[in-house]
């Protein structure tokens, strides 16, 4: 799990400019901290799509995380890939690069800091995270459970005797 | 507070601490079931191991103190049990976070557990957006249990000892008696909470569904956000917190539940018993409303001065939402932490800091000074001024309405001043320590108020990269704030006395 942000950061460093233009790619920290100066300007942002796609008619909300923060991205649904993979437990979502207008406090969306997207590109596909988990924890758990049950039985019997 | 013979008296205390630890172990079965349902094999194995280990530790303590279980505890010892159980319980409950790799270190794990149990809501958990359902369930179970009180939970199910029960109940920062004895009161607190849990989960599930989540996700998110809202906790399943849902309906439902959660359990009991007018007459609701009106005016001025939000809806969804979230000590957020610092301006931030310190009602899931104490202090000042204006021969009584008409006793006035002073000292020390690590004053005061009041709103100080000493300071501050100081002072006195005896 700890490797995910590293993979994302490396991915961001490798592709600094989206194909559609020559604007620099901003990080989530820059978008938040420089929201006043970047307000209503066109920016490029890149990260992993996480969680859910929240549909709103012809548009949809995506949460795009660069490993530090997830930024709310408002996308026309025709720009969404049909098989968009969403990041969840043990699954890394698709990495997308988006170009759009940053709103520090969006008038259409109750003051949310969001990005209204006009261009979306999937830069890499999501994939299941393959990790090996130690099976011996089941054995430890089984042993502890057994002892705990014996302990409960001991306390119960002691209680019955004293009653 | 005099505690005699600490070494010998430790056995009955260990027995009661053991009971509470066993309950905390059993609680880990909840996320175990969830992780099994969602086929999270690794997480299931972790919870099986940690739950049985925690139960084992509890049973061990019970066995050590078993022979002395009928010994009557003093008030001081009852409070030591509560504080001790919180300390040991925090370390044991941190094991699932640590072994699952959800937190970077054991201190981070303890921070998150203390934050959950105290219903603070600040978190150091890693990669929240990829968290398993089992771990998310554990976070919310901790918050929900912490809101009602882990001692309250243990009293509900595992003890019939009325005398010792009340002393431990008080030690956990609750002193309201809904019924003549503590066990019945504890059971009533849980009945009220379970009643709202069912209603809240249904409502929040539909709200999450309307926000666009699939039914299964809507149920889990709805239940978790409800558990956090009712407990005035502030944990949410996604890193964007409540902003993730982009839904004013979802936000509104959350506000309703966290406001209800911040009300006194005695008030809930009165209302559910048919005395609805109590809401209007109660000193806590009056104090909360007046202070909220004053502080919301300040936030409005501050945000308007800086031209932060473009229209009324945005102001309501951001400005007022965060003020209510702060004053009820919930900590749900719909902005990014750093936006407070970069956009809100000093006036709004000072108002938010005051709101977080004031807090919700006594004997509720909320933190802070508590509206009852503010009301008592205000009434004391008012009556003192009135006394000055009346002839000396006139006797003036200090009166308030809290569930019933009551004359303020000297001890209530004294304890109100004492606890508010203790909160202020903790807040000041926390602010100073944060300043020493190089954070600006506004940030330091905001975060310190949030930690002291068990709120959970962050201005960006709390992160995995913050200094270790600051993490430990915040853990202690959360603990102090939740147990309202006296139990922890009693525990420290007990440990020091025990050491001296040796």
Interface residues (C-beta under 8 A of the other chain):
Chain A: X1 X2 X4 X5 X29 X32 X33 X35 X36 X50 X51 X52 X53 X54 X55 X56 X60 X61 X63 X65 X69 X70 X72 X87 X88 X89 X90 X91 X92 X104 X105 X106 X107 X109 X110 X111 X112 X113 X131 X133 X135 X137 X138 X140 X141 X142 X144 X145 X147 X148 X151 X152 X154 X155 X158
Chain B: X25 X40 X41 X42 X45 X46 X48 X49 X52 X53 X55 X56 X59 X60 X62 X63 X66 X99 X101 X102 X104 X126 X127 X129 X130 X131 X132 X133 X211 X212 X213 X214 X217 X238 X239 X240 X243 X244 X245 X246 X248 X308 X309 X310 X311 X313 X314 X315 X317 X318 X334 X335 X336 X338 X339 X342 X343
